[in-house]
């Protein structure tokens, strides 16, 4: 395994994540959600579209952290994979529950992914 290439992949994931969220919000998601016709007339649909867009970016950050840990200290990679997934998805799920006022059916699944990952650290 080439550690240098793993770091390159992690850096590219980081850059892609930031560009995806920032430019995607400015050039695609923001303008698209400014429209209020068709499915975009629905507030919950607009919320879910934006949430899903940014969850993708956050997932790439989690993956970058896991790749870095695989190189830095493979024995801790399991911990960091579970911890990063747990924190990210518990946060996403809880944010989704609050922001959608419980109307998005995905929030329990997202939070469940996070909670199960965090619990796996101790069991």
Z-matrix of the N, CA and C atoms (Angstrom, degrees):
N
C 1 1.463
C 2 1.523 1 108.27
N 3 1.302 2 115.68 1 131.27
C 4 1.457 3 120.61 2 177.76
C 5 1.527 4 109.60 3 -89.48
N 6 1.328 5 115.93 4 106.86
C 7 1.465 6 120.29 5 -179.36
C 8 1.519 7 112.47 6 -59.75
N 9 1.316 8 116.43 7 -36.58
C 10 1.462 9 119.85 8 179.21
C 11 1.518 10 111.90 9 -61.09
N 12 1.323 11 116.34 10 -42.06
C 13 1.461 12 119.81 11 179.30
C 14 1.526 13 112.19 12 -68.96
N 15 1.326 14 116.36 13 -32.14
C 16 1.467 15 119.53 14 176.46
C 17 1.528 16 109.24 15 -65.78
N 18 1.336 17 116.93 16 -42.25
C 19 1.466 18 120.13 17 176.26
C 20 1.527 19 111.44 18 -63.62
N 21 1.320 20 117.51 19 -39.97
C 22 1.469 21 120.83 20 176.65
C 23 1.520 22 109.48 21 -59.44
N 24 1.323 23 117.12 22 -45.56
C 25 1.464 24 120.77 23 178.86
C 26 1.526 25 110.73 24 -60.16
N 27 1.335 26 117.21 25 -42.11
C 28 1.465 27 121.21 26 179.99
C 29 1.528 28 111.01 27 -64.60
N 30 1.318 29 116.83 28 -42.35
C 31 1.468 30 120.65 29 178.50
C 32 1.528 31 110.12 30 -64.38
N 33 1.320 32 116.46 31 -42.78
C 34 1.467 33 119.97 32 178.57
C 35 1.530 34 111.02 33 -64.05
N 36 1.323 35 117.61 34 -37.39
C 37 1.470 36 120.32 35 174.82
C 38 1.523 37 110.75 36 -62.16
N 39 1.318 38 116.82 37 -43.25
C 40 1.462 39 121.31 38 179.14
C 41 1.529 40 110.95 39 -61.55
N 42 1.320 41 116.34 40 -49.97
C 43 1.469 42 120.91 41 -179.86
C 44 1.527 43 110.50 42 -62.27
N 45 1.322 44 116.76 43 -45.20
C 46 1.457 45 120.90 44 -179.90
C 47 1.521 46 110.52 45 -60.69
N 48 1.322 47 116.68 46 -41.35
C 49 1.459 48 121.03 47 -179.69
C 50 1.531 49 111.67 48 -61.19
N 51 1.315 50 115.92 49 -47.55
C 52 1.465 51 120.11 50 -178.69
C 53 1.526 52 110.71 51 -66.01
N 54 1.325 53 116.70 52 -46.81
C 55 1.469 54 120.74 53 179.27
C 56 1.526 55 110.23 54 -61.50
N 57 1.326 56 116.92 55 -43.54
C 58 1.460 57 121.88 56 -179.91
C 59 1.529 58 110.75 57 -58.08
N 60 1.321 59 116.88 58 -48.24
C 61 1.464 60 119.59 59 -178.09
C 62 1.523 61 112.49 60 -70.71
N 63 1.327 62 116.77 61 -49.06
C 64 1.464 63 119.95 62 -174.13
C 65 1.528 64 111.45 63 -70.65
N 66 1.322 65 116.47 64 -57.87
C 67 1.475 66 118.72 65 -178.09
C 68 1.530 67 111.83 66 -69.72
N 69 1.320 68 116.51 67 -35.98
C 70 1.461 69 119.21 68 177.70
C 71 1.510 70 111.51 69 -61.83
N 72 1.326 71 116.17 70 -40.72
C 73 1.470 72 120.25 71 177.90
C 74 1.528 73 110.80 72 -65.00
N 75 1.339 74 116.74 73 -44.50
C 76 1.461 75 121.25 74 -177.62
C 77 1.529 76 113.21 75 -70.36
N 78 1.327 77 116.42 76 -42.32
C 79 1.459 78 119.93 77 -169.30
C 80 1.520 79 115.02 78 -102.56
N 81 1.334 80 117.51 79 -17.77
C 82 1.461 81 118.76 80 -176.86
C 83 1.523 82 111.97 81 -126.24
N 84 1.315 83 117.17 82 -63.63
C 85 1.463 84 120.76 83 -172.82
C 86 1.534 85 111.57 84 -64.79
N 87 1.318 86 117.12 85 -49.69
C 88 1.469 87 120.39 86 179.68
C 89 1.524 88 112.66 87 -56.30
N 90 1.339 89 117.35 88 -55.67
C 91 1.470 90 118.56 89 179.09
C 92 1.536 91 113.07 90 -61.62
N 93 1.302 92 116.58 91 -38.90
C 94 1.462 93 120.02 92 179.68
C 95 1.526 94 110.69 93 -63.27
N 96 1.330 95 116.65 94 -44.63
C 97 1.455 96 120.15 95 -177.86
C 98 1.519 97 113.58 96 -75.05
N 99 1.325 98 116.71 97 -13.32
C 100 1.462 99 119.74 98 174.69
C 101 1.528 100 110.65 99 -68.41
N 102 1.324 101 115.52 100 -23.76
C 103 1.462 102 120.75 101 175.93
C 104 1.521 103 108.45 102 -71.72
N 105 1.271 104 116.64 103 145.04
C 106 1.467 105 120.44 104 -178.72
C 107 1.523 106 110.85 105 -128.57
N 108 1.341 107 115.25 106 36.68
C 109 1.461 108 118.27 107 -179.96
C 110 1.525 109 109.98 108 -116.70
N 111 1.306 110 116.35 109 160.36
C 112 1.455 111 121.35 110 179.97
C 113 1.516 112 110.75 111 59.91
N 114 1.313 113 116.09 112 -138.58
C 115 1.461 114 120.87 113 -179.48
C 116 1.521 115 111.41 114 -63.25
N 117 1.328 116 117.46 115 -26.02
C 118 1.460 117 121.16 116 -178.70
C 119 1.524 118 112.88 117 -74.18
N 120 1.322 119 117.49 118 -4.44
C 121 1.458 120 120.66 119 172.98
C 122 1.528 121 110.00 120 -74.07
N 123 1.313 122 116.72 121 -17.58
C 124 1.456 123 122.23 122 -177.80
C 125 1.531 124 109.96 123 -88.19
N 126 1.328 125 116.49 124 121.05
C 127 1.468 126 121.82 125 -178.12
C 128 1.527 127 111.97 126 -59.48
N 129 1.328 128 117.23 127 -41.81
C 130 1.459 129 120.72 128 -179.32
C 131 1.534 130 111.11 129 -65.06
N 132 1.324 131 117.28 130 -39.28
C 133 1.466 132 120.84 131 178.73
C 134 1.528 133 110.49 132 -63.22
N 135 1.336 134 117.04 133 -41.09
C 136 1.470 135 120.16 134 178.11
C 137 1.532 136 110.27 135 -64.16
N 138 1.330 137 116.28 136 -42.36
C 139 1.466 138 120.79 137 178.94
C 140 1.527 139 111.23 138 -60.94
N 141 1.323 140 116.59 139 -47.91
C 142 1.470 141 121.17 140 -177.77
C 143 1.524 142 110.97 141 -63.63
N 144 1.327 143 117.45 142 -40.49
C 145 1.464 144 120.90 143 179.14
C 146 1.528 145 110.64 144 -60.77
N 147 1.323 146 116.59 145 -46.57
C 148 1.475 147 119.77 146 179.62
C 149 1.535 148 110.63 147 -66.44
N 150 1.323 149 116.77 148 -43.08
C 151 1.458 150 120.50 149 179.57
C 152 1.529 151 110.86 150 -59.82
N 153 1.311 152 116.94 151 -47.89
C 154 1.471 153 120.93 152 -178.79
C 155 1.531 154 110.89 153 -61.89
N 156 1.318 155 116.21 154 -38.57
C 157 1.464 156 119.99 155 178.58
C 158 1.531 157 110.46 156 -58.97
N 159 1.328 158 116.37 157 -47.50
C 160 1.455 159 119.78 158 -175.64
C 161 1.531 160 112.88 159 -80.13
N 162 1.326 161 118.12 160 -25.35
C 163 1.468 162 120.19 161 173.73
C 164 1.530 163 109.39 162 -60.92
N 165 1.315 164 116.34 163 -37.75
C 166 1.464 165 120.30 164 177.68
C 167 1.526 166 109.90 165 -57.72
N 168 1.316 167 116.97 166 -46.66
C 169 1.465 168 121.01 167 -179.92
C 170 1.524 169 111.28 168 -63.69
N 171 1.313 170 117.11 169 -43.15
C 172 1.458 171 120.50 170 -179.86
C 173 1.532 172 111.05 171 -64.11
N 174 1.315 173 116.22 172 -38.80
C 175 1.464 174 120.12 173 178.65
C 176 1.526 175 110.61 174 -62.55
N 177 1.315 176 117.80 175 -38.26
C 178 1.462 177 120.89 176 176.84
C 179 1.530 178 111.07 177 -63.98
N 180 1.332 179 117.35 178 -36.53
C 181 1.470 180 120.00 179 177.21
C 182 1.528 181 110.47 180 -65.29
N 183 1.318 182 116.74 181 -42.02
C 184 1.473 183 120.39 182 177.46
C 185 1.526 184 109.73 183 -60.26
N 186 1.319 185 116.71 184 -44.40
C 187 1.460 186 120.40 185 179.90
C 188 1.532 187 110.94 186 -63.74
N 189 1.323 188 117.86 187 -38.88
C 190 1.470 189 120.83 188 177.58
C 191 1.522 190 110.66 189 -61.34
N 192 1.325 191 116.52 190 -43.57
C 193 1.464 192 120.02 191 178.32
C 194 1.529 193 110.62 192 -61.20
N 195 1.316 194 117.27 193 -42.56
C 196 1.469 195 120.94 194 179.50
C 197 1.531 196 110.37 195 -62.35
N 198 1.323 197 117.25 196 -44.38
C 199 1.472 198 119.97 197 179.13
C 200 1.523 199 111.51 198 -60.79
N 201 1.322 200 116.59 199 -43.57
C 202 1.464 201 120.07 200 179.54
C 203 1.532 202 109.71 201 -61.41
N 204 1.315 203 117.11 202 -42.81
C 205 1.464 204 120.14 203 -179.89
C 206 1.524 205 112.29 204 -66.64
N 207 1.326 206 117.14 205 -32.08
C 208 1.466 207 119.95 206 176.73
C 209 1.521 208 111.57 207 -60.65
N 210 1.323 209 115.79 208 -31.99
C 211 1.464 210 120.26 209 179.62
C 212 1.529 211 110.53 210 -87.27
N 213 1.312 212 117.18 211 -48.83
C 214 1.470 213 120.93 212 -175.08
C 215 1.518 214 112.67 213 -63.90
N 216 1.317 215 116.07 214 -46.87
C 217 1.460 216 119.75 215 -176.58
C 218 1.530 217 108.74 216 -157.16
N 219 1.315 218 117.03 217 86.19
C 220 1.468 219 120.51 218 -176.63
C 221 1.523 220 113.88 219 -54.36
N 222 1.329 221 117.41 220 -28.47
C 223 1.465 222 119.38 221 -178.48
C 224 1.530 223 112.14 222 -70.22
N 225 1.339 224 117.47 223 -19.58
C 226 1.469 225 120.08 224 178.21
C 227 1.533 226 112.14 225 -101.86
N 228 1.327 227 117.32 226 -0.25
C 229 1.466 228 120.20 227 -176.35
C 230 1.531 229 112.01 228 -60.73
N 231 1.343 230 117.49 229 -38.30
C 232 1.460 231 120.19 230 178.76
C 233 1.527 232 110.13 231 -61.52
N 234 1.329 233 115.95 232 -46.18
C 235 1.459 234 120.31 233 178.64
C 236 1.530 235 110.74 234 -56.77
N 237 1.340 236 116.49 235 -50.82
C 238 1.462 237 120.29 236 -176.38
C 239 1.521 238 112.26 237 -67.26
N 240 1.329 239 117.22 238 -34.86
C 241 1.466 240 120.00 239 177.13
C 242 1.524 241 109.86 240 -62.95
N 243 1.323 242 116.18 241 -46.65
C 244 1.466 243 120.05 242 -179.80
C 245 1.532 244 111.53 243 -69.61
N 246 1.321 245 117.07 244 -43.01
C 247 1.464 246 120.65 245 -177.88
C 248 1.534 247 111.16 246 -64.99
N 249 1.317 248 116.64 247 -47.51
C 250 1.465 249 119.94 248 -178.62
C 251 1.528 250 111.20 249 -65.61
N 252 1.330 251 116.49 250 -43.72
C 253 1.467 252 119.96 251 177.59
C 254 1.523 253 109.37 252 -63.48
N 255 1.326 254 116.76 253 -43.48
C 256 1.458 255 120.97 254 -178.44
C 257 1.513 256 112.80 255 -61.81
N 258 1.311 257 116.43 256 -49.89
C 259 1.466 258 120.29 257 -179.18
C 260 1.529 259 110.86 258 -64.90
N 261 1.329 260 116.61 259 -46.73
C 262 1.463 261 120.49 260 -177.23
C 263 1.527 262 111.38 261 -61.98
N 264 1.318 263 117.34 262 -49.82
C 265 1.456 264 119.37 263 -174.06
C 266 1.527 265 113.46 264 -78.61
N 267 1.324 266 118.27 265 -29.32
C 268 1.463 267 118.83 266 172.45
C 269 1.525 268 109.01 267 -64.27
N 270 1.330 269 115.45 268 -44.80
C 271 1.467 270 119.72 269 177.54
C 272 1.520 271 112.85 270 -61.99
N 273 1.318 272 116.56 271 -44.78
C 274 1.462 273 120.65 272 178.99
C 275 1.532 274 110.10 273 -61.16
N 276 1.322 275 116.29 274 -46.68
C 277 1.458 276 120.29 275 -178.61
C 278 1.518 277 112.50 276 -61.71
N 279 1.335 278 116.68 277 -44.56
C 280 1.463 279 120.32 278 179.86
C 281 1.526 280 111.25 279 -67.77
N 282 1.323 281 116.32 280 -41.45
C 283 1.464 282 119.41 281 175.99
C 284 1.533 283 110.36 282 -59.86
N 285 1.323 284 115.90 283 -45.52
C 286 1.453 285 121.58 284 179.15
C 287 1.523 286 110.62 285 -58.88
N 288 1.330 287 117.29 286 -45.07
C 289 1.464 288 121.41 287 -179.42
C 290 1.527 289 111.15 288 -60.81
N 291 1.322 290 116.26 289 -46.12
C 292 1.466 291 120.66 290 -177.77
C 293 1.527 292 110.84 291 -71.02
N 294 1.330 293 116.19 292 -50.99
C 295 1.470 294 119.97 293 -174.91
C 296 1.524 295 112.93 294 -66.05
N 297 1.340 296 116.77 295 -34.32
C 298 1.470 297 118.88 296 179.28
C 299 1.527 298 111.27 297 -91.70
N 300 1.334 299 116.05 298 1.88
C 301 1.468 300 122.15 299 -176.50
C 302 1.528 301 110.87 300 54.51
N 303 1.341 302 114.58 301 38.73
C 304 1.453 303 121.66 302 177.39
C 305 1.513 304 115.40 303 75.04
N 306 1.340 305 117.47 304 5.42
C 307 1.467 306 120.43 305 -175.81
C 308 1.526 307 113.61 306 -81.36
N 309 1.325 308 118.36 307 -20.63
C 310 1.464 309 119.74 308 179.19
C 311 1.514 310 108.47 309 -85.29
N 312 1.314 311 116.74 310 121.23
C 313 1.463 312 121.23 311 -175.18
C 314 1.528 313 112.89 312 -67.34
N 315 1.319 314 117.44 313 -13.26
C 316 1.456 315 120.46 314 -176.98
C 317 1.517 316 114.96 315 -82.52
N 318 1.322 317 118.63 316 -14.93
C 319 1.460 318 118.62 317 -173.64
C 320 1.526 319 113.71 318 -61.80
N 321 1.346 320 120.02 319 -39.05
C 322 1.472 321 117.19 320 178.87
C 323 1.530 322 112.09 321 -66.42
N 324 1.320 323 116.94 322 -34.19
C 325 1.464 324 120.21 323 178.42
C 326 1.527 325 110.78 324 -67.57
N 327 1.324 326 116.52 325 -44.85
C 328 1.468 327 120.65 326 179.29
C 329 1.524 328 110.45 327 -62.14
N 330 1.332 329 116.67 328 -47.93
C 331 1.463 330 120.24 329 178.09
C 332 1.525 331 110.59 330 -63.78
N 333 1.317 332 116.85 331 -37.60
C 334 1.463 333 120.98 332 179.09
C 335 1.518 334 112.79 333 -62.31
N 336 1.317 335 116.75 334 -39.97
C 337 1.469 336 121.25 335 175.31
C 338 1.521 337 109.36 336 -58.13
N 339 1.326 338 115.67 337 -47.15
C 340 1.455 339 120.13 338 -179.18
C 341 1.506 340 113.03 339 -65.10
N 342 1.311 341 116.58 340 -46.94
C 343 1.473 342 120.50 341 -177.62
C 344 1.534 343 110.25 342 -64.98
N 345 1.341 344 116.98 343 -43.95
C 346 1.461 345 119.89 344 178.54
C 347 1.530 346 111.12 345 -60.87
N 348 1.331 347 116.76 346 -39.33
C 349 1.466 348 120.60 347 178.89
C 350 1.526 349 110.74 348 -65.38
N 351 1.328 350 116.31 349 -43.32
C 352 1.468 351 119.30 350 179.34
C 353 1.534 352 111.39 351 -66.29
N 354 1.324 353 116.91 352 -41.87
C 355 1.467 354 120.17 353 179.11
C 356 1.530 355 111.12 354 -64.08
N 357 1.335 356 116.85 355 -32.13
C 358 1.470 357 120.71 356 179.50
C 359 1.527 358 111.59 357 -64.53
N 360 1.309 359 117.73 358 -18.47
C 361 1.465 360 120.86 359 177.01
C 362 1.521 361 111.34 360 -66.56
N 363 1.319 362 116.72 361 -28.16
C 364 1.464 363 120.53 362 -175.55
C 365 1.517 364 113.82 363 -109.13
N 366 1.330 365 118.45 364 -12.06
C 367 1.468 366 120.45 365 -179.83
C 368 1.501 367 111.83 366 -117.72
